Amino acid sequence: QKEVEQNSGPLSVPEGAIASLNCTYSDRVSQSFFWYRQYSGKSPELIMSIYSNGDKEDGRFTAQLNKASQYVSLLIRDSQPSDSATYLCAVEGNTGKLIFGQGTTLQVKP
Amino acid sequence: DAGITQSPRYKITETGRQVTLMCHQTWSHSYMFWYRQDLGHGLRLIYYSAAADITDKGEVPDGYVVSRSKTENFPLTLESATRSQTSVYFCASNRRIRGGSSYNEQFFGPGTRLTVL
């Protein structure tokens, strides 16, 4: 069983729509959760961190955490073609190591 | 603020050769990491280091060697390169965020694309 699971996609949304990306994890003791954006041929870029149950908003991005159900989600409002990328969910394990999901490819169509 | 740099950015080598990938960070972060990223496997941890002279294996350490004599540098060596080590290699470091709840944020270098012929 994979420790961090994401739907690989691609997830296709029209420009201006809300994109919803989901991630589930298996380790109940995980405390820190992250979303990275990775453009093709580039390195992962940290876009959101969340540690407490509930929502955290940063501009057009909202991260949602539900520890009881062991899922993390990322909402992107008013999606733009420039949001087209692979989004990696990561969960912090022991000793500061991150466990990454395989990533969800998002396509925003003009 | 240079952050994390990796060199070379692209490397082509032959099977059996030794290759060293360099990683340098200017933040004085304690933790540093090496990942490889392959289609179908995502990001996999090769080695990590908690501080100078402290290193530990990750998920896929076989065929790789690391050292960390200085906090800012964390080179990765492929002792005898194999075709299966063709990949994109990312170095990363952790920034410790201290507050009511302390946590780490991890930042990545630009990557090295390695091809082993």
Interface residues (C-beta under 8 A of the other chain):
Chain A: Q31 S32 F34 K42 S43 P44 E45 L46 S49 Y51 S52 L88 A90 E92 T95 G96 K97 L98 F100 G101 Q102 G103
Chain B: Y31 F33 H41 G42 L43 L45 Y48 A50 D56 G58 F90 N94 S101 Y103 N104 E105 Q106 F107 F108 G109 P110 G111
